[in-house]
Amino acid sequence: MRILPSVVAVLLGLSALGAAYAQSGQQEMLNAGTALQESQAQASAGAARPGDEMLTCDQLQAEMTSSMTSATVQDNMAAIGATAQSERERSERMMAQAKANMAANAALGVAGSFIPGASIAQGAVVQAQMRAQQKEGEKGQRAYAGMMGNMQEMMPTLMRGRRVMELAQGKMCPFVENIPAQ
């Protein structure tokens, strides 16, 4: 039963990882999510303007075009796209590292079956791997919080755009037909 110490070492490492994920990066994401929800509620409440119903289809189209091509929207969408790409690449690197770690841990586990004390070393290796994964996870959580911040900056424009779209749909404006359904 020399494999038992190896299993215990891995389980201890995983429990440390679970506790660590519940810390800083997660809290940052929760705060950003709350701020985004509040921003959406405020922007939605302020999306309607006096005289909206009197706007023509041409005026609605012009407002929609100018708001969606504004620097605020374009800059934030570019930032979100860049962050999403970076996070996809980070995820791929983390998956590759996890696979490599599994192979190394399996080898250490086998060695632990034959070499007294090797399972202690394996436990230390697993904990180091978990700490590295935690740091990468926190970077990812901060990146996602940043994307929520980008969305928050755009929220007034997006909610106004939704209002303009609703008006255009209600008036059956021709330009609405060219916009793909979401």
Secondary structure by P-SEA (a helix, b strand, c coil): ccaaaaaaaaaaaaaaaaaaaacaaaaaaaaaaaaaaaaaaaaaaaccccccccccaaaaaaaaaaaaacaaaaaaaaaaaaaaaaaaaaaaaaaaaaaaaaaaaaaaaaaaacccaaaaaaaaaaaaaaaaaaaaaaaaaaaaaaaaaaaaaaaaaaaaaaaaaaaaaaaccccccccccc
